[in-house]
Amino acid sequence: MHGADARPEGKWISTVRLGPKSQIVIPKEVRDMFGLGPGDSLLLMADVERGIALVDPAEYADVMSKVLGSPSGEEGHS
């Protein structure tokens, strides 16, 4: 497949670079695909063997609440 339009719908692959402050910019096409905008939160997961992933924190709310010990939907702040 050649060209940006040849990729399967709903799929994206891209190289990003770390900027001067070690930040990355999520490509506009990906932000649009997921409806991301300024102030949105993403969950960063890292594994030495599997790499780095950014996911929607809502998809992992149950797992995070079990790990952090707070009931689902409640803030873990005092």
N, CA, C and O atoms as CSV, one atom per row, in Angstrom:
chain,resi,resn,atom,element,x,y,z
A,1,MET,N,N,0.836,-1.186,0.000
A,1,MET,CA,C,0.000,0.000,0.000
A,1,MET,C,C,0.876,1.243,0.000
A,1,MET,O,O,1.881,1.302,0.710
A,2,HIS,N,N,0.501,2.220,-0.785
A,2,HIS,CA,C,1.252,3.466,-0.849
A,2,HIS,C,C,0.319,4.631,-0.578
A,2,HIS,O,O,-0.851,4.606,-0.958
A,3,GLY,N,N,0.851,5.659,0.087
A,3,GLY,CA,C,0.073,6.864,0.334
A,3,GLY,C,C,-0.744,6.774,1.601
A,3,GLY,O,O,-1.105,5.691,2.061
A,4,ALA,N,N,-1.030,7.951,2.160
A,4,ALA,CA,C,-1.752,8.022,3.426
A,4,ALA,C,C,-3.169,7.470,3.311
A,4,ALA,O,O,-3.695,6.930,4.284
A,5,ASP,N,N,-3.798,7.594,2.142
A,5,ASP,CA,C,-5.178,7.154,1.982
A,5,ASP,C,C,-5.306,5.645,1.808
A,5,ASP,O,O,-6.426,5.135,1.778
A,6,ALA,N,N,-4.201,4.917,1.692
A,6,ALA,CA,C,-4.241,3.479,1.465
A,6,ALA,C,C,-4.375,2.677,2.757
A,6,ALA,O,O,-4.585,1.465,2.702
A,7,ARG,N,N,-4.258,3.322,3.915
A,7,ARG,CA,C,-4.340,2.581,5.177
A,7,ARG,C,C,-5.792,2.192,5.462
A,7,ARG,O,O,-6.720,2.871,5.023
A,8,PRO,N,N,-5.981,1.101,6.197
A,8,PRO,CA,C,-7.345,0.690,6.553
A,8,PRO,C,C,-8.025,1.755,7.418
A,8,PRO,O,O,-7.377,2.412,8.233
A,9,GLU,N,N,-9.323,1.915,7.233
A,9,GLU,CA,C,-10.072,2.894,8.013
A,9,GLU,C,C,-9.960,2.582,9.505
A,9,GLU,O,O,-10.041,1.424,9.915
A,10,GLY,N,N,-9.775,3.623,10.305
A,10,GLY,CA,C,-9.662,3.452,11.750
A,10,GLY,C,C,-8.284,3.019,12.209
A,10,GLY,O,O,-8.098,2.713,13.387
A,11,LYS,N,N,-7.320,2.987,11.315
A,11,LYS,CA,C,-5.949,2.585,11.653
A,11,LYS,C,C,-5.004,3.728,11.337
A,11,LYS,O,O,-5.232,4.487,10.395
A,12,TRP,N,N,-3.945,3.852,12.123
A,12,TRP,CA,C,-2.953,4.896,11.879
A,12,TRP,C,C,-1.628,4.424,12.432
A,12,TRP,O,O,-1.570,3.834,13.511
A,13,ILE,N,N,-0.575,4.679,11.703
A,13,ILE,CA,C,0.769,4.417,12.193
A,13,ILE,C,C,1.615,5.617,11.805
A,13,ILE,O,O,1.515,6.128,10.689
A,14,SER,N,N,2.440,6.059,12.728
A,14,SER,CA,C,3.221,7.260,12.491
A,14,SER,C,C,4.423,7.259,13.422
A,14,SER,O,O,4.401,6.636,14.484
A,15,THR,N,N,5.451,7.949,13.021
A,15,THR,CA,C,6.606,8.176,13.884
A,15,THR,C,C,6.455,9.556,14.493
A,15,THR,O,O,6.126,10.513,13.792
A,16,VAL,N,N,6.692,9.668,15.796
A,16,VAL,CA,C,6.686,10.967,16.467
A,16,VAL,C,C,8.041,11.157,17.126
A,16,VAL,O,O,8.727,10.189,17.456
A,17,ARG,N,N,8.420,12.413,17.313
A,17,ARG,CA,C,9.707,12.723,17.943
A,17,ARG,C,C,9.480,13.395,19.278
A,17,ARG,O,O,8.494,14.102,19.484
A,18,LEU,N,N,10.419,13.159,20.181
A,18,LEU,CA,C,10.399,13.875,21.445
A,18,LEU,C,C,10.906,15.283,21.196
A,18,LEU,O,O,11.938,15.475,20.553
A,19,GLY,N,N,10.178,16.267,21.707
A,19,GLY,CA,C,10.591,17.657,21.581
A,19,GLY,C,C,11.612,18.020,22.646
A,19,GLY,O,O,12.075,17.150,23.384
A,20,PRO,N,N,11.968,19.295,22.733
A,20,PRO,CA,C,12.979,19.755,23.691
A,20,PRO,C,C,12.645,19.429,25.147
A,20,PRO,O,O,13.545,19.271,25.973
A,21,LYS,N,N,11.353,19.329,25.461
A,21,LYS,CA,C,10.935,19.006,26.835
A,21,LYS,C,C,10.513,17.544,26.952
A,21,LYS,O,O,9.782,17.183,27.875
A,22,SER,N,N,10.965,16.702,26.027
A,22,SER,CA,C,10.622,15.274,25.984
A,22,SER,C,C,9.129,15.030,25.807
A,22,SER,O,O,8.610,14.009,26.259
A,23,GLN,N,N,8.437,15.955,25.157
A,23,GLN,CA,C,7.011,15.809,24.885
A,23,GLN,C,C,6.815,15.305,23.462
A,23,GLN,O,O,7.655,15.520,22.588
A,24,ILE,N,N,5.686,14.630,23.246
A,24,ILE,CA,C,5.330,14.217,21.891
A,24,ILE,C,C,4.056,14.950,21.478
A,24,ILE,O,O,3.257,15.355,22.322
A,25,VAL,N,N,3.884,15.112,20.185
A,25,VAL,CA,C,2.653,15.669,19.642
A,25,VAL,C,C,1.900,14.522,18.979
A,25,VAL,O,O,2.439,13.827,18.118
A,26,ILE,N,N,0.655,14.334,19.387
A,26,ILE,CA,C,-0.185,13.322,18.754
A,26,ILE,C,C,-0.668,13.912,17.426
A,26,ILE,O,O,-1.246,14.999,17.408
A,27,PRO,N,N,-0.436,13.209,16.319
A,27,PRO,CA,C,-0.823,13.750,15.016
A,27,PRO,C,C,-2.303,14.148,14.966
A,27,PRO,O,O,-3.153,13.498,15.575
A,28,LYS,N,N,-2.595,15.224,14.233
A,28,LYS,CA,C,-3.954,15.746,14.125
A,28,LYS,C,C,-4.933,14.666,13.676
A,28,LYS,O,O,-6.047,14.583,14.195
A,29,GLU,N,N,-4.528,13.847,12.723
A,29,GLU,CA,C,-5.412,12.793,12.225
A,29,GLU,C,C,-5.822,11.842,13.344
A,29,GLU,O,O,-6.966,11.387,13.387
A,30,VAL,N,N,-4.898,11.543,14.243
A,30,VAL,CA,C,-5.188,10.646,15.365
A,30,VAL,C,C,-6.077,11.361,16.382
A,30,VAL,O,O,-7.025,10.772,16.902
A,31,ARG,N,N,-5.771,12.633,16.666
A,31,ARG,CA,C,-6.624,13.402,17.588
A,31,ARG,C,C,-8.054,13.453,17.059
A,31,ARG,O,O,-9.009,13.273,17.815
A,32,ASP,N,N,-8.195,13.697,15.762
A,32,ASP,CA,C,-9.528,13.739,15.157
A,32,ASP,C,C,-10.213,12.375,15.227
A,32,ASP,O,O,-11.405,12.291,15.523
A,33,MET,N,N,-9.465,11.314,14.957
A,33,MET,CA,C,-10.017,9.963,14.956
A,33,MET,C,C,-10.616,9.604,16.316
A,33,MET,O,O,-11.632,8.911,16.388
A,34,PHE,N,N,-9.980,10.080,17.398
A,34,PHE,CA,C,-10.417,9.737,18.746
A,34,PHE,C,C,-11.126,10.885,19.459
A,34,PHE,O,O,-11.484,10.761,20.630
A,35,GLY,N,N,-11.329,11.992,18.765
A,35,GLY,CA,C,-12.014,13.124,19.372
A,35,GLY,C,C,-11.244,13.740,20.525
A,35,GLY,O,O,-11.845,14.184,21.504
A,36,LEU,N,N,-9.921,13.772,20.424
A,36,LEU,CA,C,-9.077,14.310,21.491
A,36,LEU,C,C,-8.856,15.796,21.300
A,36,LEU,O,O,-8.735,16.285,20.177
A,37,GLY,N,N,-8.804,16.508,22.419
A,37,GLY,CA,C,-8.550,17.936,22.376
A,37,GLY,C,C,-7.765,18.377,23.592
A,37,GLY,O,O,-7.478,17.576,24.482
A,38,PRO,N,N,-7.415,19.662,23.628
A,38,PRO,CA,C,-6.656,20.194,24.767
A,38,PRO,C,C,-7.364,19.894,26.089
A,38,PRO,O,O,-8.578,20.054,26.207
A,39,GLY,N,N,-6.592,19.462,27.069
A,39,GLY,CA,C,-7.126,19.161,28.395
A,39,GLY,C,C,-7.609,17.733,28.573
A,39,GLY,O,O,-7.865,17.317,29.703
A,40,ASP,N,N,-7.741,16.966,27.494
A,40,ASP,CA,C,-8.150,15.564,27.623
A,40,ASP,C,C,-7.039,14.761,28.282
A,40,ASP,O,O,-5.859,15.083,28.139
A,41,SER,N,N,-7.421,13.720,29.003
A,41,SER,CA,C,-6.447,12.857,29.674
A,41,SER,C,C,-6.319,11.534,28.937
A,41,SER,O,O,-7.288,11.009,28.391
A,42,LEU,N,N,-5.111,11.013,28.935
A,42,LEU,CA,C,-4.833,9.681,28.411
A,42,LEU,C,C,-4.060,8.926,29.474
A,42,LEU,O,O,-3.304,9.525,30.240
A,43,LEU,N,N,-4.241,7.626,29.526
A,43,LEU,CA,C,-3.501,6.771,30.440
A,43,LEU,C,C,-2.275,6.254,29.698
A,43,LEU,O,O,-2.403,5.643,28.638
A,44,LEU,N,N,-1.090,6.494,30.247
A,44,LEU,CA,C,0.148,6.008,29.651
A,44,LEU,C,C,0.532,4.720,30.361
A,44,LEU,O,O,0.657,4.687,31.585
A,45,MET,N,N,0.717,3.664,29.585
A,45,MET,CA,C,1.161,2.388,30.138
A,45,MET,C,C,2.487,2.045,29.478
A,45,MET,O,O,2.645,2.201,28.267
A,46,ALA,N,N,3.441,1.575,30.281
A,46,ALA,CA,C,4.760,1.237,29.746
A,46,ALA,C,C,5.199,-0.121,30.262
A,46,ALA,O,O,5.012,-0.448,31.434
A,47,ASP,N,N,5.779,-0.897,29.381
A,47,ASP,CA,C,6.291,-2.217,29.708
A,47,ASP,C,C,7.601,-2.375,28.941
A,47,ASP,O,O,7.639,-2.179,27.726
A,48,VAL,N,N,8.663,-2.727,29.641
A,48,VAL,CA,C,9.978,-2.839,29.016
A,48,VAL,C,C,9.947,-3.786,27.817
A,48,VAL,O,O,10.623,-3.538,26.819
A,49,GLU,N,N,9.179,-4.856,27.903
A,49,GLU,CA,C,9.146,-5.840,26.827
A,49,GLU,C,C,8.139,-5.506,25.728
A,49,GLU,O,O,8.342,-5.876,24.572
A,50,ARG,N,N,7.055,-4.810,26.078
A,50,ARG,CA,C,5.985,-4.589,25.103
A,50,ARG,C,C,5.909,-3.169,24.569
A,50,ARG,O,O,5.255,-2.932,23.553
A,51,GLY,N,N,6.558,-2.222,25.223
A,51,GLY,CA,C,6.565,-0.854,24.716
A,51,GLY,C,C,5.662,0.083,25.497
A,51,GLY,O,O,5.324,-0.171,26.654
A,52,ILE,N,N,5.278,1.170,24.843
A,52,ILE,CA,C,4.490,2.241,25.448
A,52,ILE,C,C,3.149,2.321,24.724
A,52,ILE,O,O,3.084,2.203,23.500
A,53,ALA,N,N,2.078,2.525,25.495
A,53,ALA,CA,C,0.746,2.686,24.915
A,53,ALA,C,C,0.033,3.847,25.590
A,53,ALA,O,O,0.199,4.076,26.788
A,54,LEU,N,N,-0.752,4.570,24.824
A,54,LEU,CA,C,-1.638,5.608,25.345
A,54,LEU,C,C,-3.060,5.130,25.100
A,54,LEU,O,O,-3.427,4.807,23.971
A,55,VAL,N,N,-3.863,5.084,26.163
A,55,VAL,CA,C,-5.230,4.582,26.036
A,55,VAL,C,C,-6.204,5.494,26.771
A,55,VAL,O,O,-5.800,6.340,27.569
A,56,ASP,N,N,-7.477,5.314,26.494
A,56,ASP,CA,C,-8.540,6.048,27.168
A,56,ASP,C,C,-8.631,5.541,28.608
A,56,ASP,O,O,-8.850,4.350,28.826
A,57,PRO,N,N,-8.466,6.429,29.596
A,57,PRO,CA,C,-8.513,5.986,30.993
A,57,PRO,C,C,-9.841,5.337,31.367
A,57,PRO,O,O,-9.870,4.493,32.262
A,58,ALA,N,N,-10.939,5.703,30.710
A,58,ALA,CA,C,-12.244,5.120,31.028
A,58,ALA,C,C,-12.258,3.615,30.776
A,58,ALA,O,O,-12.976,2.877,31.451
A,59,GLU,N,N,-11.465,3.159,29.805
A,59,GLU,CA,C,-11.422,1.731,29.506
A,59,GLU,C,C,-10.746,0.927,30.613
A,59,GLU,O,O,-10.907,-0.291,30.687
A,60,TYR,N,N,-9.997,1.604,31.465
A,60,TYR,CA,C,-9.264,0.920,32.524
A,60,TYR,C,C,-9.699,1.374,33.907
A,60,TYR,O,O,-8.974,1.148,34.876
A,61,ALA,N,N,-10.868,2.011,34.030
A,61,ALA,CA,C,-11.340,2.537,35.312
A,61,ALA,C,C,-11.458,1.435,36.363
A,61,ALA,O,O,-11.047,1.634,37.506
A,62,ASP,N,N,-12.011,0.276,35.998
A,62,ASP,CA,C,-12.167,-0.814,36.964
A,62,ASP,C,C,-10.819,-1.328,37.443
A,62,ASP,O,O,-10.629,-1.569,38.635
A,63,VAL,N,N,-9.880,-1.498,36.514
A,63,VAL,CA,C,-8.544,-1.977,36.873
A,63,VAL,C,C,-7.857,-0.970,37.784
A,63,VAL,O,O,-7.270,-1.351,38.797
A,64,MET,N,N,-7.925,0.321,37.431
A,64,MET,CA,C,-7.267,1.345,38.241
A,64,MET,C,C,-7.876,1.423,39.633
A,64,MET,O,O,-7.151,1.592,40.614
A,65,SER,N,N,-9.203,1.302,39.736
A,65,SER,CA,C,-9.823,1.390,41.051
A,65,SER,C,C,-9.412,0.211,41.928
A,65,SER,O,O,-9.258,0.373,43.139
A,66,LYS,N,N,-9.232,-0.968,41.342
A,66,LYS,CA,C,-8.769,-2.121,42.124
A,66,LYS,C,C,-7.334,-1.911,42.589
A,66,LYS,O,O,-6.999,-2.196,43.739
A,67,VAL,N,N,-6.494,-1.414,41.695
A,67,VAL,CA,C,-5.090,-1.183,42.036
A,67,VAL,C,C,-4.962,-0.092,43.088
A,67,VAL,O,O,-4.177,-0.219,44.028
A,68,LEU,N,N,-5.737,0.984,42.931
A,68,LEU,CA,C,-5.648,2.116,43.849
A,68,LEU,C,C,-6.514,1.945,45.090
A,68,LEU,O,O,-6.361,2.691,46.058
A,69,GLY,N,N,-7.419,0.973,45.074
A,69,GLY,CA,C,-8.225,0.687,46.255
A,69,GLY,C,C,-9.434,1.586,46.440
A,69,GLY,O,O,-10.023,1.588,47.521
A,70,SER,N,N,-9.831,2.353,45.424
A,70,SER,CA,C,-11.021,3.188,45.562
A,70,SER,C,C,-12.140,2.606,44.711
A,70,SER,O,O,-11.880,2.059,43.639
A,71,PRO,N,N,-13.383,2.718,45.174
A,71,PRO,CA,C,-14.509,2.199,44.389
A,71,PRO,C,C,-14.600,2.895,43.038
A,71,PRO,O,O,-14.221,4.059,42.914
A,72,SER,N,N,-15.093,2.200,42.037
A,72,SER,CA,C,-15.209,2.750,40.691
A,72,SER,C,C,-16.047,4.018,40.705
A,72,SER,O,O,-17.122,4.070,41.303
A,73,GLY,N,N,-15.527,5.046,40.028
A,73,GLY,CA,C,-16.250,6.299,39.935
A,73,GLY,C,C,-15.933,7.287,41.030
A,73,GLY,O,O,-16.346,8.443,40.935
A,74,GLU,N,N,-15.222,6.889,42.065
A,74,GLU,CA,C,-14.864,7.810,43.140
A,74,GLU,C,C,-13.440,8.270,42.966
A,74,GLU,O,O,-12.584,7.522,42.494
A,75,GLU,N,N,-13.189,9.505,43.349
A,75,GLU,CA,C,-11.833,10.041,43.312
A,75,GLU,C,C,-11.043,9.466,44.473
A,75,GLU,O,O,-11.601,9.218,45.541
A,76,GLY,N,N,-9.766,9.255,44.279
A,76,GLY,CA,C,-8.903,8.722,45.321
A,76,GLY,C,C,-8.261,9.801,46.163
A,76,GLY,O,O,-7.221,9.568,46.778
A,77,HIS,N,N,-8.872,11.001,46.203
A,77,HIS,CA,C,-8.294,12.119,46.942
A,77,HIS,C,C,-8.960,12.261,48.293
A,77,HIS,O,O,-10.131,11.918,48.453
A,78,SER,N,N,-8.220,12.764,49.266
A,78,SER,CA,C,-8.778,13.000,50.599
A,78,SER,C,C,-9.200,14.431,50.754
A,78,SER,O,O,-9.693,14.817,51.814
